[in-house]
Amino acid sequence: MSSSNNKIPVAVLAATGTVGQRFVSLLADHPWFEVVAVTASERSAGQRYADAVSWVVPGEIPTSVADLVVRPTDSDPGDASLVFSALPGDVAREVEPALAAGGYAVCSNASALRMEPDVPLLVPEINPDHIHLIKAQREKRGWSGSIITAPNCAVTGFIFPMKALHAAFGIEKVHVVTMQAISGAGYPGVPSFDILDNVIPFIGGEEDKLESEPRKLLGTMVDGGIEPADMVVSPQVHRVPVMDGHVAALSIKLARKVSIDDVNRALEQFAAPEGVADLPGTPERPLILRKESNRPQPRRDRDAGNGMSISVGRVQPCTVFDVKLVSLVHNTLRGAAGGAIQNAEWLVASGYLGEKPFER
Ligand SMILES: NC(=O)c1ccc[n+]([C@@H]2O[C@H](COP(=O)([O-])OP(=O)(O)OC[C@H]3O[C@@H](n4cnc5c(N)ncnc54)[C@H](OP(=O)(O)O)[C@@H]3O)[C@@H](O)[C@H]2O)c1
């Protein structure tokens, strides 16, 4: 069923959190989707959305959502056919498969199911063909709905320069050091006593994700599954006192020797594949190469392309590997809600919306 204005009715799970609020904000004027239901924990269920939420993202709460009554997350998400999930990982592991089995198309930011062999880990500019894993997923699990996932927010940033260089020259090894914003820890997040005037060289579970997710994202579809890219990634992660915007400094060993001009050209030529470029959420320039010696910076560059462009700079020779560079991603826009919305657009454009809209 479509909504009164012919938009696809969608629900936002965990709509009161940092990422959930970004979903609500971005979906307010979306040309294809309309929010008809919001869920959260028992703490918020039963309240008006505007009363339940501590609104921390820019702008006002959209009037179309402010008066919705927050549902408990284990209930049916109403007339929605597509569901955006900003659930904590442990809750997502239970709730998302149940929804997919019930015919809903689930587009998730949670980490729980990202590495399941039949679940697409998707960035439309990077691996659009991985959407077809949904066929194997439905066959194996007997679902009429589906689950697709967006990567870890830090990975979403540095996968863009990795993709450009892997496609052009091949990548063998990457050492990556991240400086991650506090909004990446959710709300209220890291206590101010711990993060002000400080850098914390630990984020629970993060380094495992940075090691494994790039290999799946850059992997190849073979016989209906993903063969991970043959490379190693060694990450070190840090929480830093920045509000939004994850910075990653990479040293990369390429499969062959090339000049820095070649590297710059490969980065400059990065473009969204056919079809993906036309999605509402795809920025005009998915990867922006900055030539200034002091960019990218979170405060100056995170909002490029409405927060959906990845900024890359400091491209230089590396004396340990071959090339060094720095990338920046807006972690709650491209790295979370914006990325999952673009994934949903690609799912719809690829014809994989579940059966739910036709059943209801
Ligand atoms: N922040 C980022 O940059 C980022 C980026 C990529 C992915 N992610 C992922 O996105 C998800 C949400 O992160 P966040 O930063 O938005 O966290 P957050 O600000 O802490 O928000 C947590 C949300 O989960 C809800 N929730 C908590 N327990 C629940 C339960 N048992 N059942 C249903 N809902 C429950 C909360 O509802 P109440 O308000 O009712 O408690 C709230 O809406 C996580 O899986 C995270 O790993 C985050």
The ligand as an ORCA input file, in Angstrom:
! r2SCAN-3c Opt
* xyz 0 1
  N      25.977      7.127     15.880
  C      26.556      6.769     14.760
  O      27.351      7.526     14.169
  C      26.267      5.422     14.147
  C      26.770      5.176     12.874
  C      26.508      3.951     12.263
  C      25.762      3.006     12.929
  N      25.284      3.254     14.168
  C      24.457      2.226     14.819
  O      23.123      2.727     14.892
  C      22.463      2.201     16.049
  C      21.925      3.357     16.894
  O      23.000      4.170     17.321
  P      22.741      5.603     17.972
  O      24.041      6.297     17.885
  O      21.531      6.241     17.378
  O      22.423      5.204     19.528
  P      21.629      6.050     20.639
  O      21.696      7.505     20.383
  O      22.150      5.534     21.934
  O      20.105      5.578     20.490
  C      19.667      4.296     20.852
  C      18.258      4.095     20.339
  O      17.902      2.713     20.541
  C      16.677      2.661     21.262
  N      16.668      1.461     22.092
  C      17.495      1.181     23.143
  N      17.177     -0.033     23.664
  C      16.148     -0.502     22.937
  C      15.361     -1.691     23.000
  N      15.588     -2.655     23.918
  N      14.356     -1.849     22.097
  C      14.110     -0.888     21.174
  N      14.806      0.261     21.068
  C      15.822      0.443     21.942
  C      16.633      3.944     22.072
  O      15.299      4.231     22.433
  P      14.956      5.108     23.785
  O      15.204      6.544     23.437
  O      13.516      4.799     24.012
  O      15.861      4.602     24.870
  C      17.183      4.919     21.034
  O      16.196      5.256     20.103
  C      23.497      1.321     16.764
  O      23.332     -0.018     16.344
  C      24.825      1.889     16.250
  O      25.853      0.941     16.298
  C      25.515      4.456     14.799
*
